[in-house]
Amino acid sequence: MKTIMLAGLSLLSCAGFAQGFTDTFDSINPSWVQDRYDTQGFDSTFFDGDNRLEITVGAADGISQRPSPYNSSFYSFQGRQRSTGANGTGTPWRVSGDVYVTSDMMSGTTNYDTEIWVRDSAANENDAYYPTAWVGRYDVSNYGVGTNLSTVLGAFDADLGNPFVEVGLSSVLPLFTGNQWLNLAMEYDGSKVDYFANGVLYYSDMTASPLAQGSAQTVFLNSYNFDSGVDQTYYWDNVNAVPEPATMTALALGAAALLRRKKK
């Protein structure tokens, strides 16, 4: 099967089907470029037994420190973006990444928020759809300011009056205590976007179809700068933007059938 898959994917590539990317951050691919406001650090570093992406959100880049016109909360989301290629991933697609959640992110008194975003292939930015998954610790009733902190998984649903959906992490993964990796994933099947944490479904945007424009075109890794006066560090790894696995298998098998016909 592996040989067939590789042959099929090779043919798909030649036919102009984009396959997105997989990034293990053994080094920083130059395709990662600044988004709204760059992080203080976006580096490959050895952590927890392997090379990982280390994102540093700097105290010097808080809203009270940034010059005009960057001194608005819009630029408090800081990070980088990477294109999935000229043709995107196609539809359906799956975007995922592993983020390290510390014990302080589960029970501490500090605000945290780190996110993975997707932009669809809409030509006009005003029509673009941005599915977003995140893990954070903050006051859900008073973001970044309140003191009633809770650790949540997030999903962005543009159809809702409040599009920021927050679900308690412990309610989804009761045995998750921190100082461990968390896989966040989004899957678009052509009509809805499903959100997963360690493979457990925690939200479904059932009305994504009228908004989403097919392919996953760009992936973003952003973290919120709470202007807390201290640097914050997040670790990510194994970021993937690919055709949804079942679809990729079907396409590869179809391409393999074409190869067999050519040999006859």
Phi, psi and omega per residue, in radians:
M1 nan -0.693 -3.114
K2 -1.064 -0.725 3.129
T3 -1.100 -0.725 3.128
I4 -1.120 -0.770 3.131
M5 -1.042 -0.796 -3.125
L6 -1.121 -0.720 3.120
A7 -1.135 -0.732 3.141
G8 -1.132 -0.777 3.141
L9 -1.137 -0.598 3.083
S10 -1.101 -0.757 3.126
L11 -1.164 -0.700 3.100
L12 -1.042 -0.731 3.130
S13 -1.078 -0.762 3.133
C14 -1.123 -0.539 -3.102
A15 -1.423 -0.044 3.073
G16 1.709 0.181 3.077
F17 -1.443 2.103 3.098
A18 -1.319 2.619 -3.118
Q19 -2.078 0.230 3.115
G20 1.196 -2.455 -3.141
F21 -2.721 2.799 2.959
T22 -2.240 2.230 -3.063
D23 -2.211 2.064 3.092
T24 -1.770 0.035 2.985
F25 1.024 0.609 2.962
D26 -1.165 -0.412 2.956
S27 -2.630 2.960 -3.128
I28 -1.621 2.018 3.096
N29 -1.171 2.282 -3.118
P30 -1.140 -0.140 3.072
S31 -1.204 -0.305 3.042
W32 -1.344 2.015 -3.088
V33 -2.195 2.809 -3.086
Q34 -0.966 2.420 3.013
D35 -1.701 -2.181 -3.080
R36 -1.105 -0.872 -3.122
Y37 -2.598 2.304 -3.030
D38 -1.260 2.682 3.056
T39 -1.367 2.838 3.062
Q40 -1.148 -0.604 3.115
G41 -2.499 2.412 3.084
F42 -2.505 1.470 -2.865
D43 -2.318 2.655 2.966
S44 -1.474 2.203 -3.120
T45 -2.521 2.713 3.129
F46 -1.457 2.113 -3.106
F47 -2.624 2.351 3.085
D48 0.908 0.783 2.988
G49 1.523 0.066 -3.109
D50 -2.785 2.990 3.028
N51 -1.336 2.293 -3.113
R52 -2.318 2.922 2.962
L53 -1.492 2.176 3.052
E54 -1.881 2.063 3.100
I55 -1.865 2.164 3.104
T56 -1.950 2.108 3.051
V57 -1.710 2.033 -2.928
G58 -1.574 2.494 3.057
A59 -1.045 -0.567 -3.113
A60 -1.259 -0.153 -3.117
D61 -1.917 0.277 3.070
G62 -1.178 2.877 -3.050
I63 -1.040 -0.563 -3.136
S64 -1.332 -0.201 -3.097
Q65 -1.853 -0.321 -3.041
R66 -1.381 2.489 3.104
P67 -1.340 2.788 3.006
S68 -1.120 2.457 0.142
P69 -1.667 0.351 -3.041
Y70 -1.633 0.096 -3.076
N71 -1.612 0.889 2.998
S72 -2.293 2.844 -3.074
S73 -1.133 -0.372 3.093
F74 -0.956 -0.664 -3.082
Y75 -1.601 0.111 3.036
S76 -1.366 -0.315 2.944
F77 -1.416 2.002 -2.983
Q78 -2.181 2.309 -3.120
G79 2.982 -2.759 -3.095
R80 -2.376 2.856 -3.119
Q81 -2.252 2.729 3.111
R82 -2.473 2.298 3.100
S83 -1.286 2.569 3.060
T84 -1.531 -0.008 3.119
G85 2.088 2.945 -3.044
A86 -1.025 -0.605 -3.092
N87 -1.769 0.022 -3.120
G88 1.143 -2.839 -3.090
T89 -1.604 -0.237 -2.951
G90 1.343 -3.125 -3.138
T91 -2.236 2.343 0.044
P92 -1.296 2.913 3.103
W93 -2.443 2.864 3.061
R94 -2.389 2.246 3.073
V95 -2.145 2.291 -3.084
S96 -2.633 2.897 3.084
G97 -2.904 2.692 3.079
D98 -1.752 2.257 3.114
V99 -2.156 2.426 -3.128
Y100 -1.528 2.141 -3.125
V101 -1.839 2.029 -3.128
T102 -1.391 2.906 3.072
S103 -1.133 -0.544 3.113
D104 -1.172 -0.541 3.082
M105 -1.245 -0.251 3.130
M106 -1.691 -0.532 -2.997
S107 -2.536 0.113 -3.069
G108 -1.458 -3.032 -3.107
T109 -1.885 0.214 -3.118
T110 -1.836 2.505 3.062
N111 -1.344 2.383 3.062
Y112 -2.382 2.626 3.010
D113 -2.898 2.036 3.074
T114 -2.329 2.434 -2.851
E115 -2.433 2.679 2.977
I116 -2.128 2.164 -3.090
W117 -1.982 2.759 3.004
V118 -2.279 2.405 2.967
R119 -1.944 2.360 3.135
D120 -1.374 -2.989 -2.994
S121 -1.685 0.342 3.092
A122 -1.034 2.332 -3.122
A123 -1.241 -0.580 -3.110
N124 -1.709 2.211 -3.119
E125 -1.028 -0.569 -3.141
N126 -1.151 -0.340 3.132
D127 -1.740 -0.027 -3.015
A128 -1.233 2.568 3.126
Y129 -2.019 2.368 -3.039
Y130 -2.182 1.381 2.978
P131 -1.027 2.407 -3.045
T132 -2.489 2.334 3.039
A133 -2.125 2.499 -3.136
W134 -2.650 2.849 2.940
V135 -2.235 2.374 -3.098
G136 -2.731 2.883 3.015
R137 -2.281 2.006 -3.094
Y138 -2.933 3.070 3.088
D139 -1.481 1.953 -3.047
V140 -1.192 -0.331 3.131
S141 -1.617 -0.193 -3.110
N142 -2.680 1.312 -2.950
Y143 -0.975 2.138 3.040
G144 1.400 -0.143 -3.066
V145 -2.120 -0.770 -3.077
G146 -1.138 2.892 -3.072
T147 -1.964 -0.023 3.106
N148 -1.533 1.356 -2.978
L149 -1.424 2.515 3.019
S150 -2.516 2.699 -3.131
T151 -1.692 2.151 -2.997
V152 -2.265 2.731 2.872
L153 -1.755 2.460 -3.075
G154 -2.107 2.712 3.044
A155 -2.550 2.524 -3.129
F156 -1.815 2.113 3.128
D157 -2.184 1.761 -2.984
A158 -1.152 -0.282 -3.107
D159 -1.412 -0.246 -3.068
L160 -1.501 2.679 3.071
G161 -1.023 -0.763 2.952
N162 -1.916 1.803 -3.005
P163 -1.304 -0.100 -3.073
F164 -1.631 1.719 -3.110
V165 -1.542 2.238 -3.114
E166 -2.214 2.244 -3.105
V167 -2.193 2.306 3.141
G168 -1.005 2.212 -3.127
L169 -1.028 -0.745 -3.091
S170 -1.164 -0.450 3.098
S171 -1.282 -0.446 3.119
V172 -1.548 -0.727 -3.109
L173 -2.235 1.441 -3.028
P174 -1.065 -0.446 -3.088
L175 -1.626 0.024 -3.114
F176 -1.431 2.088 -3.061
T177 -2.063 -0.083 3.139
G178 1.806 3.041 -2.993
N179 0.969 0.757 3.127
Q180 -2.725 2.907 -3.084
W181 -1.485 2.515 3.114
L182 -2.186 2.178 3.084
N183 -1.614 2.124 3.036
L184 -1.843 2.328 -3.093
A185 -2.479 2.552 3.015
M186 -2.205 2.346 3.121
E187 -2.218 2.208 3.100
Y188 -1.942 2.139 -3.067
D189 -1.828 0.168 -3.113
G190 1.821 -0.245 3.116
S191 -2.352 -0.565 -3.113
K192 -2.439 2.804 3.034
V193 -1.973 2.153 3.069
D194 -1.764 2.448 -3.132
Y195 -1.985 2.323 -3.077
F196 -2.251 2.563 2.976
A197 -2.208 2.047 -3.052
N198 0.876 0.685 3.085
G199 1.454 -0.049 -3.134
V200 -1.704 2.188 3.129
L201 -1.171 2.218 3.087
Y202 -2.098 -0.194 3.036
Y203 -2.881 2.593 3.024
S204 -2.250 2.148 3.005
D205 -1.530 1.692 -2.989
M206 -1.342 -0.225 -3.071
T207 -2.042 0.602 -3.140
A208 -1.289 -0.444 -3.007
S209 -0.978 -0.784 -3.140
P210 -1.149 -0.316 -3.066
L211 -1.745 -0.789 -3.013
A212 -1.236 2.453 -3.123
Q213 -1.941 1.005 2.981
G214 1.298 -1.929 -2.921
S215 -1.143 2.596 2.932
A216 -1.428 1.950 -2.994
Q217 -1.689 -0.573 -3.073
T218 -2.497 2.469 3.066
V219 -2.032 2.419 -3.114
F220 -2.143 2.473 2.920
L221 -2.062 1.926 -3.081
N222 -2.239 2.559 3.035
S223 -2.272 2.569 -3.078
Y224 -1.546 2.299 3.089
N225 -1.599 1.878 -3.076
F226 -1.433 0.060 3.125
D227 0.986 0.793 -3.047
S228 -1.512 -0.132 -3.139
G229 1.547 0.032 3.104
V230 -2.324 2.684 3.037
D231 -1.263 2.534 3.039
Q232 -2.153 2.479 -3.098
T233 -2.109 2.335 3.062
Y234 -2.180 2.605 3.099
Y235 -2.104 2.282 3.070
W236 -2.194 2.761 3.077
D237 -2.780 2.854 3.012
N238 0.876 0.936 3.092
V239 -1.476 2.189 -3.068
N240 -2.199 2.437 2.982
A241 -2.352 1.808 -2.957
V242 -2.477 2.806 2.923
P243 -0.990 2.538 3.132
E244 -0.954 2.353 -2.945
P245 -0.898 -0.767 -3.112
A246 -1.125 -0.663 3.117
T247 -1.175 -0.731 3.136
M248 -1.074 -0.692 3.110
T249 -1.124 -0.791 -3.140
A250 -1.086 -0.733 3.126
L251 -1.137 -0.717 -3.137
A252 -1.137 -0.722 3.116
L253 -1.151 -0.668 3.076
G254 -1.118 -0.725 3.100
A255 -1.138 -0.641 3.105
A256 -1.135 -0.627 3.090
A257 -1.109 -0.665 3.093
L258 -1.114 -0.681 3.097
L259 -1.069 -0.742 3.138
R260 -1.103 -0.711 3.127
R261 -1.093 -0.655 -3.130
K262 -1.131 -0.533 -3.093
K263 -1.333 -0.378 -3.118
K264 -1.291 nan nan
